[in-house]
Amino acid sequence: MATPRTLSFLFLFFFFFFVVVVVFASGAIAQSLPPPRQDGFVYTDHRVDSDTVVVEAFLDPVCPDSRDSWPPLKQALQYYGPRVWLVVHLLPLPYHDNAYVASRALHIVNALNTSATFHLLEMFFKQQERFYNDQTKNMSRAAVVNSIVKFAAQVVGNSYYSSIASGFNDRLTDLKTRVSFKYSTSKGVYATPSFFLNGFLLPDAGSPIDYNGWRSFIDPLIAAQGQRR
């Protein structure tokens, strides 16, 4: 017959085991839940229907190839107008030391002023060298964050400085940046730039597509839509 001490020990053991199982199960469920909003920054907010050609771009703000891919993509968007809809997903590559901080800054600014997001992205591209590995190898993590906060505030307006700085202390902005990374990897994206056109991955991931390349991909889709009418 079990003694009271043994029964107490067994009770505590099973209670502890139950708590551990519940905590880990809850964590697993929370991790598997989708985000409350679709990931990505919408370039131009216009009406989207079944004929709209959807481009998903996976970019790293500190990636030279992402930088080089942006002007021809932007030119194509200007040419097609509302017939093409672009959403940009951020994939901070691990071998670009400051890509995650730069991506987080973009999420912070997007939450403050959506009209400033792509302006900041373009400025990251234009002044990318400031945040390369070699240029910041002697800087602490805190110094890099502070530098990017100042840079972002100069781009979008110094009145946003304190909000951008406090954004780096907000766990939600970290989670948004992680969601972007996880979304990219869930799509099998491993290089930037990578592009999906109407849900299908375009060839030569990791390489820019020039303007003529975009025309060669999108023109047939637009033409096929006209043939259906």
C-alpha positions as CSV (number, residue, x, y, z in Angstrom):
1,M,0.0,0.0,0.0
2,A,1.4,3.4,-1.0
3,T,2.3,5.7,1.8
4,P,0.9,9.3,2.0
5,R,4.4,10.6,1.1
6,T,4.5,8.4,-2.0
7,L,1.1,9.5,-3.0
8,S,2.1,13.1,-2.6
9,F,5.1,12.6,-4.8
10,L,3.1,10.9,-7.5
11,F,0.5,13.6,-7.4
12,L,3.2,16.3,-7.8
13,F,5.0,14.4,-10.6
14,F,1.8,13.9,-12.6
15,F,0.7,17.5,-12.0
16,F,4.1,18.8,-13.2
17,F,4.0,16.4,-16.2
18,F,0.5,17.7,-17.1
19,V,1.6,21.3,-16.9
20,V,4.6,20.7,-19.1
21,V,2.4,18.9,-21.7
22,V,-0.2,21.7,-21.7
23,V,2.5,24.5,-22.1
24,F,4.3,22.7,-24.9
25,A,1.0,21.9,-26.7
26,S,-0.2,25.5,-26.4
27,G,3.1,26.7,-27.8
28,A,2.9,24.4,-30.7
29,I,-0.6,25.4,-31.5
30,A,0.3,29.1,-31.2
31,Q,3.2,28.6,-33.6
32,S,1.1,26.9,-36.1
33,L,-1.6,29.6,-36.2
34,P,-1.5,31.8,-39.3
35,P,-0.9,35.6,-38.8
36,P,-4.0,37.8,-38.5
37,R,-3.1,39.5,-41.8
38,Q,-1.6,38.4,-45.0
39,D,2.2,39.0,-45.1
40,G,3.7,41.6,-47.4
41,F,3.8,45.2,-48.4
42,V,1.3,46.1,-51.2
43,Y,3.0,48.5,-53.7
44,T,-0.2,50.1,-55.0
45,D,-3.5,49.6,-53.3
46,H,-6.0,49.2,-56.2
47,R,-8.8,46.9,-57.1
48,V,-7.8,43.2,-57.6
49,D,-10.0,40.8,-59.6
50,S,-9.6,37.5,-61.3
51,D,-7.8,39.1,-64.3
52,T,-5.3,41.0,-62.2
53,V,-1.7,39.6,-62.7
54,V,-0.3,39.1,-59.2
55,V,3.5,39.5,-58.6
56,E,5.0,38.4,-55.3
57,A,8.5,39.7,-54.9
58,F,10.8,38.3,-52.2
59,L,13.5,40.8,-51.4
60,D,16.3,41.5,-49.0
61,P,16.9,45.3,-48.3
62,V,20.7,44.6,-48.0
63,C,21.0,42.3,-51.0
64,P,22.6,43.8,-54.1
65,D,20.6,41.6,-56.5
66,S,17.4,42.7,-54.8
67,R,18.5,46.3,-55.3
68,D,19.2,45.7,-59.0
69,S,15.9,44.0,-59.5
70,W,13.8,46.9,-58.3
71,P,14.1,49.5,-61.1
72,P,13.0,47.2,-63.9
73,L,10.2,45.8,-61.8
74,K,9.1,49.3,-61.0
75,Q,9.2,50.2,-64.6
76,A,7.1,47.2,-65.5
77,L,4.5,48.2,-62.8
78,Q,4.3,51.7,-64.2
79,Y,3.7,50.3,-67.7
80,Y,1.0,47.8,-66.8
81,G,-0.8,50.0,-64.2
82,P,-3.7,48.5,-62.4
83,R,-3.5,45.3,-64.5
84,V,-0.6,44.2,-62.3
85,W,-0.6,44.0,-58.5
86,L,2.6,43.7,-56.5
87,V,3.2,42.6,-52.9
88,V,6.7,42.5,-51.5
89,H,7.8,40.0,-48.9
90,L,11.0,40.5,-47.0
91,L,13.5,37.6,-46.7
92,P,16.5,38.8,-44.6
93,L,19.2,36.4,-45.7
94,P,21.4,35.2,-42.8
95,Y,24.7,36.0,-44.4
96,H,23.7,39.7,-44.7
97,D,24.4,40.7,-41.1
98,N,22.1,43.7,-41.0
99,A,19.3,42.4,-43.2
100,Y,17.0,41.5,-40.3
101,V,17.4,44.8,-38.6
102,A,16.7,46.6,-41.9
103,S,13.7,44.4,-42.5
104,R,12.4,45.1,-39.0
105,A,12.8,48.9,-39.6
106,L,10.6,48.5,-42.7
107,H,7.9,46.7,-40.7
108,I,8.0,49.5,-38.1
109,V,7.7,52.2,-40.6
110,N,4.9,50.4,-42.4
111,A,2.9,50.3,-39.2
112,L,3.5,54.0,-38.7
113,N,2.9,55.2,-42.3
114,T,2.2,52.8,-45.1
115,S,2.9,55.5,-47.7
116,A,6.6,55.7,-46.5
117,T,7.4,52.0,-46.7
118,F,8.6,51.8,-50.3
119,H,10.4,55.1,-50.0
120,L,12.4,53.6,-47.2
121,L,13.0,50.4,-49.1
122,E,14.3,52.4,-52.1
123,M,16.6,54.4,-49.8
124,F,18.0,51.2,-48.3
125,F,18.7,50.1,-51.9
126,K,20.4,53.4,-52.8
127,Q,22.6,53.6,-49.7
128,Q,23.0,49.8,-49.2
129,E,26.7,49.9,-48.8
130,R,26.4,51.7,-45.5
131,F,24.9,48.5,-44.0
132,Y,27.1,45.8,-45.6
133,N,29.0,43.4,-43.4
134,D,32.4,44.9,-43.8
135,Q,31.2,48.5,-43.1
136,T,29.6,47.4,-39.8
137,K,31.9,44.6,-38.7
138,N,33.3,46.7,-35.8
139,M,29.9,48.0,-34.7
140,S,27.9,46.4,-31.9
141,R,24.3,45.2,-32.5
142,A,23.0,48.2,-30.6
143,A,25.1,50.6,-32.6
144,V,23.7,49.1,-35.9
145,V,20.2,49.4,-34.7
146,N,20.7,53.0,-33.6
147,S,22.3,53.8,-37.0
148,I,19.3,52.3,-38.9
149,V,16.8,54.1,-36.6
150,K,18.5,57.4,-37.5
151,F,18.7,56.5,-41.2
152,A,15.0,55.6,-41.3
153,A,14.0,58.7,-39.5
154,Q,15.9,60.9,-41.9
155,V,14.1,59.2,-44.8
156,V,10.5,59.2,-43.5
157,G,10.8,62.3,-41.3
158,N,12.6,63.1,-38.0
159,S,9.3,63.4,-36.2
160,Y,9.1,59.6,-36.4
161,Y,12.4,59.1,-34.7
162,S,11.1,58.2,-31.2
163,S,8.4,55.9,-32.7
164,I,10.9,54.0,-34.8
165,A,13.3,53.7,-31.9
166,S,10.6,52.4,-29.6
167,G,9.4,50.0,-32.4
168,F,12.6,48.0,-31.9
169,N,11.5,47.4,-28.3
170,D,8.1,46.2,-29.4
171,R,7.9,42.4,-29.6
172,L,5.2,42.7,-32.3
173,T,7.6,44.2,-34.8
174,D,10.0,41.3,-34.2
175,L,7.2,38.8,-34.8
176,K,6.1,40.5,-38.0
177,T,9.7,40.3,-39.3
178,R,9.8,36.6,-38.4
179,V,6.5,35.9,-40.1
180,S,7.9,37.4,-43.3
181,F,10.9,35.1,-43.0
182,K,8.8,32.1,-42.2
183,Y,6.3,32.8,-45.0
184,S,9.2,33.1,-47.5
185,T,10.7,29.8,-46.4
186,S,7.2,28.1,-46.4
187,K,7.0,29.0,-50.1
188,G,10.4,27.3,-50.7
189,V,12.2,30.7,-51.3
190,Y,15.9,30.5,-50.4
191,A,17.4,33.4,-52.5
192,T,16.7,37.0,-53.2
193,P,15.3,38.3,-55.4
194,S,12.7,35.6,-56.1
195,F,9.4,36.2,-57.9
196,F,6.1,34.5,-58.1
197,L,3.7,35.3,-61.0
198,N,0.1,34.3,-60.4
199,G,1.4,31.9,-57.8
200,F,4.1,30.3,-59.9
201,L,7.8,30.7,-59.2
202,L,9.7,32.4,-62.1
203,P,13.0,30.8,-63.2
204,D,16.5,32.0,-62.1
205,A,15.8,32.7,-58.5
206,G,18.4,35.0,-57.0
207,S,18.9,37.0,-60.2
208,P,17.3,40.2,-61.3
209,I,14.7,40.3,-64.1
210,D,15.1,43.1,-66.6
211,Y,12.3,45.1,-68.1
212,N,12.1,43.1,-71.2
213,G,12.1,39.9,-69.1
214,W,9.0,41.2,-67.3
215,R,7.3,42.1,-70.6
216,S,8.0,38.5,-71.8
217,F,6.3,37.0,-68.8
218,I,3.4,39.4,-68.4
219,D,2.4,40.3,-72.0
220,P,1.2,36.7,-72.8
221,L,-0.9,36.7,-69.7
222,I,-2.6,40.0,-70.6
223,A,-3.1,38.8,-74.2
224,A,-4.7,35.5,-73.0
225,Q,-7.1,37.5,-70.9
226,G,-8.2,39.5,-74.0
227,Q,-8.8,36.3,-75.9
228,R,-11.2,35.0,-73.3
229,R,-13.5,38.0,-73.7
